[in-house]
Amino acid sequence: MPRGPKGERRPADVIGNAVHVMRVALYTVWYNFVKQHKSIKCLSPAMAAGISKTLWSAADIAEMVDATLPKLGKRGPYKAAEISN
């Protein structure tokens, strides 16, 4: 991964790492709760372990992600910028 002139991490690197962590977490949830595994008789690993009684769908995961996002409020009035000459 490219670094800054003094070898430090750049803000884009940090954001890229955060996105990677989120993608790995989402894949882990999908793999353990949504995907049916033939090796355990078409159950998900969470069902086989007794963590979940039903097979989840991708829509279930999307609803849980949406529930954790902050709710957007009403925007305030538009304020025109003052132009000085």
N, C-alpha and C positions, 0 to 999 in steps of 0.2 A: 504494500500500500504506500503510495507516495506521501512524503512528509513535507513539512514546511522547511524553510531555509536553515533553521537551527535544529531540525529533527523533531519538532513538536507536532502533535496531532492538530489538524485543522478542524474547524467547526463542521465542515462537510463530512469528515471522517467520523466524527461523533454521531452525527445524524444518520449516516449510513450504517453504523454499528447498531444503533437503536432500532432501525427498520429491520435489520437482519435478526435481531433478538425477537422482535414481534412476529416475524414470519416463522421462525423456529417454534415459538410458543403456539402459534395457530396451527402449525402442522402437527405438533405433538398432541394437541387436543383433538384434532381431526383423526389422527391415527388411533388414538386410544378410545374415543367415544363414538365416532361415525363409521369408520371402516370395519367391514365384516371380514374376519379372518377365517379362512378355510381350515387352518390347522386347529382351531378351537371350535369347530362345528358351527361355523357361520355366526359366531358371536363377536362382539367387540371385546378387547382386553378388559375394559371397565366392567362389562357385564360378566365376564368370566371371573373377575376378582370380587364381584359382589358390590361394586361401587355404584353401579347404575342398573336399574331393572329394565330399561328400555333402550333401544338403539336411537341415538340422536341423529338429527339431520343437520345439514349445513345451515338451514334456516334457523334452527335452534341456537346455533353458535352465533349467527349474525344478530339475533335478537338480544343475546346476552351482551355482546359487544356494544350494541346501540344503547342498551340500558345503562352502561357505565359511562357513556359520554356525557359531558355537561350539556344541560338544556340551554338553548340559545334564547336570549331575551329579545324584547322589542328594541329595535335600533332607535337612537335619538334623532332629533331633527338635523337636517343638513345645515352645516355652517359654512357659508361661503368664505373663502380665503380673502384676506385683505391684500390688495395690490398697492404697493407704494412705488411711486415714481421718483 
